[in-house]
Amino acid sequence: MQRKLTVILSADVVGYSGLMEIDEAGTLERLKKNRARIFDPHLTIHGGRLFKLIGDGALVEFPSVSAAVLCALAIQEATERADTELPDAKRIHYRIGINLGEVIVEGDDIYGEGVNVAARLQTLAPAGGVAVARIVKDQVEGKAPCSFEDMGEHTVKNIERPVHVFIVRAADKTELRAQDAREARRQSICVLPFNNMSGDAEQEYFSDGISEDIITDLSKVSALSVVSRNSAFMYKGKTVDLPKVVRELNVSHVLEGSVRKSGGRVRITAQLINGATNDHVWAERYDRDLSDIFALQDEISEAIVKALKLKLLPEEKKAIERRGTDSVDAYDLYLLARQHYVTGNRGDARNYETIIRLCRQATEIDPGYARAWALMAMAQTVLRFSHDRQDVDSWAAVERALALDPDLAEAHAIKAEHLRREGRQDEALRESEIALRLDPESHEANNAAAALYFGRRQFDDAARYYKKAAALDETDFSTPAMLLTCYTALGDKDGARRAAQMTLARVEPVLARDRSNGMAMGFGANALAVLGEAERSKDWVRRALLIDPDNLIMRYNFACILSAHLKDVEGALELLGPWSAKVTGSMAEHAKIDPDLDFIRDDPRFKAILAAIEARLAAEQATDSSPS
């Protein structure tokens, strides 16, 4: 499963049910003729991809908003000119809605809020007209021969925020040629993960880091649309069929390459490929000292922009050249730490200890490296609150990161998480809002917001942010697992099932590498229970407890499975007994609001467990605060 930002057109025949009642055979014939002679040919001309056809309705994906709007206007104009000999009551007329938004891609299908908004816009369009969202209007206005009528904000079904609607009309009645539509398309690119040619699997972090930095750099170019890191990295380690990548991601160009790092030297090869022709547009090989890596990354990004004949604005050039550190050694350590964060065992304290050591070394080399301070603070927060490491405190590191870079969204998100775990909810919410405002596409910012709303048992809001966070980091299995819990609490069985499938798909490759990953086993067993595989779920629980009986997080997650999905009160309470003797205050607070334990919440034995935890924690606090 992948997420991406794309343009969706939703079309529907006006009064189709009435037309069918009047003349079923004739209506079907006219609809087929319209699609064969008008609708489908215009999709082809303007680069549209029909991905769903339901009765009289159609959903189409486009490479740009301009192409979608020009196509919609052309379809409406051609349809208006067709079948004029028929009475209007028998003619085909379309309503069309267009949205630019985030969608979920599964095979050839697309769904999600981006599609839902387009469908709602379509219902608001007049017969023979085209309704668009504000974001579409803002991107097209002044770039295509059309005008817009402001219809104001509308509250639509199943969409949280009001949608600002505009009706778009052609400025003249001349049908736009195919070439005009092609020129309206925005250049787009997928940067495939560069291959590690170092002959050392341990250097994988470096080639991945180079790929990610090039994606980040190119994303700063306003004239270029760049596929996200998560979507691009789906192809990592696979034999890549470039035409298939172009079709699946709907891009005009693909960048691929390799990295060889040896001693103090680095060799990078890169080639830019035209998606339409599969021809090389640009290719280069660089052999440099490792100390030149930053200048080399700038060179590659600027060469791509030049090859695509795009204009790089001065402020964009400055943004690309802003690296956060001038030290190659600090940068290398940060990349290695980040690799542990992305691919490591997130339930293992040792993984976070490794991240802290690497980031500490990076900040010793360059004390001004804000991102390294922020990553260190994230690992420290997990150790302190999830692994009861009271000797570890993230506050100093996160404050240092923010002092160095007040606009670093992930640092604000980490601060929000620290404040939330300390029970300072209002302060945490303010930090979370800052993080989302600075970078609404940040995984950390969305996850922190989701956790805040989950703690308030506002599961609708929590699900919204967990859903986005899950899409932003496709290696993270814990976020879709939390999304599953939200959907279960809301009674959304279809949503829970989708989240369970996503969780299991992410857990299985992790367990293939490391069968002792208790956190993955816990969330995977939960997903299996939701998917109706109760015996397999129980088998995972039994095996995991044999491998790692002292893993408190795993034990808690298994109790949640037995309570929420298998309705096994005795089994859940049995698991929580040993857990309660060692659990941290933060985890105990989570148990008080976790909907997965609602099935046993009124059981006197569960209440006694919570009371015993509070008594133990109070006694420990009194002991710690007493004079020695």
URRASUL-V879492 format. One record per residue. N is the residue number from 1. OMEGA is omega as a letter, one per 20 degrees, with the letter a starting at -180 (999 if undefined). Layout:
[[N:OMEGA] [N:OMEGA]]
This chain:
[[1:r] [2:r] [3:r] [4:r] [5:a] [6:a] [7:a] [8:r] [9:r] [10:a] [11:a] [12:r] [13:a] [14:r] [15:a] [16:a] [17:r] [18:r] [19:a] [20:r] [21:a] [22:a] [23:a] [24:a] [25:a] [26:r] [27:r] [28:r] [29:a] [30:r] [31:r] [32:r] [33:r] [34:a] [35:a] [36:a] [37:a] [38:a] [39:a] [40:r] [41:r] [42:r] [43:a] [44:a] [45:a] [46:r] [47:a] [48:r] [49:r] [50:a] [51:r] [52:r] [53:a] [54:r] [55:a] [56:a] [57:r] [58:r] [59:a] [60:r] [61:a] [62:r] [63:r] [64:r] [65:r] [66:r] [67:a] [68:a] [69:r] [70:r] [71:a] [72:r] [73:r] [74:r] [75:a] [76:a] [77:a] [78:r] [79:r] [80:a] [81:a] [82:r] [83:a] [84:r] [85:a] [86:r] [87:a] [88:a] [89:a] [90:a] [91:r] [92:r] [93:r] [94:q] [95:a] [96:r] [97:a] [98:r] [99:r] [100:a] [101:a] [102:a] [103:r] [104:a] [105:r] [106:a] [107:r] [108:a] [109:r] [110:r] [111:a] [112:a] [113:r] [114:r] [115:a] [116:a] [117:r] [118:a] [119:r] [120:r] [121:a] [122:a] [123:a] [124:a] [125:r] [126:r] [127:a] [128:a] [129:a] [130:r] [131:a] [132:r] [133:a] [134:a] [135:r] [136:r] [137:a] [138:a] [139:a] [140:a] [141:a] [142:a] [143:a] [144:a] [145:r] [146:r] [147:a] [148:r] [149:a] [150:a] [151:r] [152:a] [153:r] [154:r] [155:a] [156:a] [157:r] [158:r] [159:a] [160:a] [161:r] [162:a] [163:r] [164:a] [165:r] [166:r] [167:a] [168:r] [169:r] [170:r] [171:r] [172:a] [173:r] [174:r] [175:a] [176:a] [177:a] [178:a] [179:r] [180:a] [181:a] [182:a] [183:a] [184:a] [185:r] [186:r] [187:a] [188:a] [189:r] [190:r] [191:r] [192:r] [193:r] [194:a] [195:r] [196:a] [197:a] [198:a] [199:a] [200:a] [201:a] [202:r] [203:a] [204:a] [205:a] [206:r] [207:r] [208:r] [209:r] [210:r] [211:a] [212:a] [213:r] [214:r] [215:a] [216:a] [217:a] [218:r] [219:r] [220:r] [221:a] [222:a] [223:a] [224:r] [225:a] [226:r] [227:a] [228:r] [229:a] [230:r] [231:a] [232:a] [233:r] [234:a] [235:a] [236:r] [237:a] [238:r] [239:a] [240:r] [241:a] [242:r] [243:r] [244:r] [245:a] [246:a] [247:a] [248:a] [249:r] [250:a] [251:r] [252:a] [253:r] [254:r] [255:r] [256:a] [257:a] [258:r] [259:r] [260:a] [261:a] [262:a] [263:a] [264:a] [265:r] [266:r] [267:r] [268:r] [269:a] [270:r] [271:r] [272:a] [273:r] [274:a] [275:a] [276:a] [277:a] [278:r] [279:r] [280:r] [281:a] [282:r] [283:a] [284:r] [285:a] [286:r] [287:a] [288:r] [289:r] [290:a] [291:r] [292:a] [293:a] [294:r] [295:r] [296:r] [297:r] [298:a] [299:a] [300:a] [301:a] [302:r] [303:r] [304:r] [305:a] [306:a] [307:r] [308:r] [309:r] [310:r] [311:r] [312:a] [313:a] [314:a] [315:r] [316:r] [317:r] [318:a] [319:r] [320:a] [321:r] [322:a] [323:a] [324:r] [325:r] [326:a] [327:r] [328:a] [329:r] [330:r] [331:r] [332:r] [333:r] [334:r] [335:r] [336:r] [337:a] [338:r] [339:r] [340:r] [341:a] [342:a] [343:a] [344:r] [345:a] [346:r] [347:a] [348:a] [349:a] [350:r] [351:a] [352:r] [353:r] [354:r] [355:a] [356:r] [357:a] [358:r] [359:r] [360:r] [361:r] [362:a] [363:r] [364:r] [365:r] [366:a] [367:a] [368:a] [369:a] [370:a] [371:r] [372:r] [373:a] [374:r] [375:r] [376:r] [377:r] [378:a] [379:r] [380:r] [381:r] [382:a] [383:a] [384:a] [385:a] [386:a] [387:r] [388:r] [389:a] [390:r] [391:a] [392:a] [393:a] [394:a] [395:a] [396:a] [397:a] [398:r] [399:r] [400:r] [401:a] [402:r] [403:r] [404:a] [405:a] [406:a] [407:a] [408:a] [409:a] [410:r] [411:r] [412:r] [413:r] [414:r] [415:r] [416:r] [417:r] [418:a] [419:r] [420:a] [421:r] [422:r] [423:a] [424:a] [425:a] [426:r] [427:r] [428:a] [429:r] [430:r] [431:r] [432:r] [433:r] [434:a] [435:a] [436:r] [437:a] [438:a] [439:a] [440:r] [441:r] [442:r] [443:a] [444:a] [445:r] [446:r] [447:r] [448:r] [449:r] [450:a] [451:r] [452:a] [453:r] [454:r] [455:r] [456:a] [457:r] [458:a] [459:r] [460:a] [461:r] [462:a] [463:a] [464:a] [465:r] [466:r] [467:a] [468:r] [469:r] [470:r] [471:a] [472:r] [473:a] [474:r] [475:a] [476:r] [477:a] [478:a] [479:r] [480:r] [481:r] [482:r] [483:r] [484:r] [485:r] [486:a] [487:r] [488:r] [489:a] [490:a] [491:a] [492:a] [493:r] [494:r] [495:r] [496:a] [497:r] [498:r] [499:r] [500:r] [501:r] [502:r] [503:a] [504:r] [505:a] [506:a] [507:a] [508:r] [509:r] [510:a] [511:r] [512:r] [513:a] [514:a] [515:a] [516:a] [517:a] [518:a] [519:r] [520:r] [521:a] [522:a] [523:r] [524:r] [525:r] [526:r] [527:r] [528:r] [529:a] [530:a] [531:r] [532:r] [533:a] [534:a] [535:r] [536:r] [537:a] [538:r] [539:r] [540:a] [541:a] [542:a] [543:a] [544:a] [545:r] [546:a] [547:a] [548:a] [549:a] [550:r] [551:a] [552:a] [553:r] [554:a] [555:r] [556:a] [557:r] [558:r] [559:r] [560:r] [561:a] [562:a] [563:a] [564:a] [565:a] [566:r] [567:a] [568:a] [569:a] [570:a] [571:r] [572:a] [573:r] [574:r] [575:a] [576:r] [577:r] [578:r] [579:a] [580:a] [581:a] [582:a] [583:r] [584:r] [585:a] [586:r] [587:r] [588:r] [589:r] [590:a] [591:a] [592:a] [593:a] [594:a] [595:r] [596:r] [597:a] [598:a] [599:a] [600:a] [601:a] [602:r] [603:a] [604:a] [605:r] [606:r] [607:r] [608:r] [609:r] [610:r] [611:r] [612:r] [613:a] [614:r] [615:a] [616:a] [617:r] [618:r] [619:r] [620:r] [621:r] [622:r] [623:a] [624:a] [625:a] [626:a] [627:a] [628:999]]
